Amino acid sequence: MQNAEIEARRKSAMSRGVGVMTQIFVDKAENAEIWDKEGNRYIDFAAGIAVVNTGHRHPKVIEAVKDQLDHFTHTCHQVVPYENYVRLAERLNTIVPISGEKKSIFVTTGAEAVENAVKIARAATGRQAVVAFTGAFHGRTFMGMALTGKVVPYKVGFGAMPNDVFHVPFPVGLHGVSVQQSLDTLNYLFKADVDPKRVAAIIVEPVQGEGGFYEAPRDFFKALRAICDEHGILLIADEVQTGFARTGKMFAMEHHDVEPDLMTMAKALAGGFPLAAVTGRAEVMDAPAPGGLGGTYGGSPMGIAAANAVLDVIEEEGLCDRANQLGSRLKQHLESLRGDIPEIVDIRGPGFMNAVEFNDATTGKPSADFANKVRTEALKRGLLLLTCGVHGNVIRFLSPLTIQDDVFTEALGKLEEAMRAARAA
């Protein structure tokens, strides 16, 4: 079966609102490699958007899910609970970087985790308003869209967003926004638009994902924590994309000397199976009344089984250290190309949550066109890349942390070829 044939069927059968970045259709995948329906091989530097940090079909994850399938597939934890759900909650409560007693809940998607974090914050504080940041991505549900700091394609055409959501510029020195400017805007927001005593939470990604892989400066997080403490506001760390060894630590918040009150997790948590979580201070997590949290598929038995295996794999295979090693190699290789690729304006990212940003070599303005050329040329050579950023001029690198050394070296060669081809074009 040919990709073009399936693509024609897809266009006929599916809403155009579901955007698709490639017209290749997967047949099988293993660790960091994908084969399409025509037998073409691709090195996967997307990982399902930071989902399979432990690789496609990691044997221990597959074994755990198969074992779960032999026992039961669904009971709804709110009706007939299961022990491995409790065990996973205990494990997250132990490793999440929040001090004191903690509690957790499980849902299905990152957006759902964000929605529930906002619900919990409102219940705990008795307040309504939430502050987020420009460039942020928090999901495609209505509250997720409201919190997201990017209009196209996420908000366009969907009408009014939920009220009492406010945005402040995220500090990105490359684009002229300093930490002090961001904090000054937040303080001005409290004077001009919303009483801080009405704010339930400030939600922030330690490293912006869709926004362009910009890491929040450490002094910025310290200031946010102080502002939250001053006004009784809860700090929510959205670790949906950053969590589970991607940044060289289990969670990106471990790079900072402050603690959030709540943390959202999803993506890599279950190694390719749908699962998301909210973990936070116990007294905050217990604020909603019984029945106020949950969902029919929340904490799917297969996702729970996979997640317990994922945590084992991260520890046993030293994937935090592996992320740092891979990221260092990638950034060194990209740095070696600066002289030949003048469009490169920045190379960044902790661990193996890395990005390269491109500006037009003549005008100095963000160049989505060059980034897309690199992505297209890479795909021709069998390397799957993703773009991101408010300006669409960033390539982000998200291969599985378990990628074999020889495959990683091959990918670096393909990436260099793609960048040189884009430059030549």
Phi, psi and omega in degrees: 000132185270147178303318183298323179295315180292323179298319178297318177296320180300313181298326180285326189262337190244150176298139177293344179295340175272096182288144180232129186276336180229164175247032173254143184242122188290141173251318177206162179213147180212121180053254183250021183233145179231141174240134181269182185295341178265002179088004179286141182258141178228140169273129190265104175255029176240323179055039180062032187062066173065029181266311185266063175302328179269011175090155174295127172057049176302131185307321182289326178291314179297319179298318181295320180290319177299319178297320178295320179300329179285348180257300175194157183251328182198130171230347194067111185302333179285347179258301176232102185286170182220148190295322185290339171296313179296318181297319178295320176300317178299320181292316177296319179300332181280321189262340180293133186282064173229129184279163178082190181287136181231158174221161185224159167226158177240137176230205189247322184231165177298319178299320179293323176297317179297313178306314182289327176297320178294317177303314181296316180298318179295319179295321184286328185257340187071019182244168188248316193286152177225138178251131176233190188230152175299143181083352182289154168229125181230010175126174184251002170290172184296316176293322177299316177297317181300320181285333182293137184257044178210124187282303183265126006262005197282328185250342190296127176088000185258007174078201185292139177269162174306143184278177180060032170243127184236149181239143177235144178301132176281137184289111176227099183303325180301331182250021170083017179243111180274167176301316182295320178297319179296315180292323177297321178294321177297315179294324177292324175303319180291338178269328189257329191237322184212131175295126180302338178285355174259356185271122179280319188205154165247126181247134185210142172273128177301326169228120180297134182273274178303332182291344176132012179062041174269125181276133177294127178298149184295320180291336176293314180296321178298318179293320177299318180297319179294319179295317178299316180295321181297321188253005180071030180264143177273141178258120179254123173263119177271102181254028181302316181264336186272343190284163170069059168081354185302320185266011180094355169227163182304318177227145183296332179296343178290347175281352185244158181264022179232161180242141171279172173266329179223150178223133175258143182219152175192222175041259188288352182307319186242017170060033178113355176254144185293116177196140176218164185211155166234127175235142180194181179302135190304317183293332176283314181297333181273002182295317179295147179288155176308132183094348181284341179237156177131197182164153185306314183260004182299123182075045178311135180305322178292318177296319179297314179298316179298318183295319177299322177290321179301315179299322177296315182297316180302317181288311186294325184261005176058048188286340174294313177296321180299320178300318180295321179295313181295316180298321179296316179297316181297312183294324176297319180295317179295320179299325181292345182263353184305318184295330182263342182238084185293348177290340179293120179249338180200145174230126191204174169119139178280150178056230178247038169249078193247160180208155170234134183248141184241136168243156175298131185293339181265310185272338184078006180268154180308135185241091173295329181298316181292318179301318180291325176297318178298315180299317182293316179295323177295317180298321177302328184264005177088028177236122183266118180237160177238145171261166176196186178102148178303325180266357180069021187250021184240135169259128178252147185243120189220040181294160173306145178288347180268006182306137180291150183301318182291325178291322179296316178299318177300318180296319178299322177295318178294321179297314179299316178301317181295318180293321179291323178293320178296321179295317180296327181289000000 
